[in-house]
Amino acid sequence: MTSPEQKMGPRPTDQRIRDVQDFGEEGGVVPVIDLAATSTFLNPLDMEKTFHGELKGCYLYSRHSNPTVNAFGRKFAALEGTEAALGVASGMAAISCVIDQLVQAGDHIVTQHAIYGGTYALFKNVLPRRGVSVTFVDLGNPAEVEKAIQPGKTKVIYAESLSNPLLRTPDFSGLKALKEKYHLKLVVDGTFAPLMLLPTELGADVVVHSCTKYISGASDMIAGVIASSAEMIASLIDVNSGSVMLGGAVMDARIAHELYLRLDHLPVRIRAHSEAAQFLAERMRESGVKVTYPGLKNHPQRSLIDAQFNTVYGYGGMLTVDCGTSNLAMELASELQKEKFGLYAVSLGFSRTLMSCPAVSTSSEIPEEEQKQIQLSPGLLRLSIGLIGDHEVLWKRFLKSYQKVMPKGQ
């Protein structure tokens, strides 16, 4: 049997991350943290030129650019294979700033039905107040996407690499064809599948991540990042029209330094999350648990996932278990927490398993009727599988809790 490593060959993304190396001022093997809020100009005329965009490469004010944040941006751009990247204050800041930069009153966005609740609330409740309309469709169906496009008015297709929480992937070849046909921008949230799916290789113009999740890996910070062309990143920090510059959603230099250092071991962590999740998902399926995981052969999009994902990194750490009702899902989560299988908490990408019930938490912004339409079960339990612990021990803890809580035959 051919292993993913044999099938995919070398891991170019690992090498790209490795090849970005910044040094400290005295030759240290890691860059220093530049905490200065503002920078000195020896020639006052240079400050004027910088404000007018006539002088490049000068640091002005840390809301505009910062050496440490820029170092993180270079390393993250290498990960995504983009010309540039910019660290911002949170994942939602990344989404909001990109959308602000790309659309204006009268414009239209096409996005997916099943989407992170915070993004849904932004698109459904906030953007209409700004005169921007949004249509929610199945991005796995290019014909449905094209039907939703309003030529001349639609400006953006917005997708998640792996949807939160239903773990579906868009048909990126179809989206790429449509964005080229109608001259649109394809924006992709890659939070659920870093390294496993590189959106720019599949046609994305802009990639956003919540660095709070897998990029950080420790659930100890709030941060986001935007990766795109050098032109797009420059537009975000333009002193007259940049949504990051003028909205103030900047990344702190201390956060940027931490994230810079953690990117080196991101590939190792992602493969470890994937290995643990694959093991548990297969055991769950064999035991009759209603589990959804991208790496299972019975996933409805398995062939599409294999075509789009770099499976050398596995299929990620996210899986879901449908318990039927919200009460059973929360009861199971409570029992799993008692058994030290995981922690009942939102977010993902932590070293330990995190569990939540999306219908009443991270997807609660989606009305109940729409949850039914997108087949988001009230009993869905989302699990972000950690990377530490013995797989067999954790499986026994899960099975013990599951058999205790779930009715026979379910």
Secondary structure, DSSP 8 states (H G I E B T S, - for coil): ---HHHHH-S-HHHHHHHT-----TTS-SS------SB---SSHHHHHHHHTT-S-S---BTTT--HHHHHHHHHHHHHHT-SEEEEES-HHHHHHHHHHHH--TT-EEEEESS--HHHHHIIIIIGGGGT-EEEEE-TT-HHHHHHH--TTTEEEEEEESS-TTT-----HHHHHHHHHHTT-EEEEE-TT-TTT--GGGGT-SEEEEETTTTTT-SS----EEEEE-HHHHHHHT-TTT-HHHHHT-B--HHHHHHHHHHHTTHHHHHHHHHHHHHHHHHHHHHTT--EE-TTSTT-TTHHHHHHHS-GGGTT-SEEEEE-SSHHHHHHHHHHHHHTTS-EE-S----SS-EEE-GGGTTTTTS-HHHHHHTT--TTEEEEE--S-S-HHHHHHHHHHHHHHHS-TT-
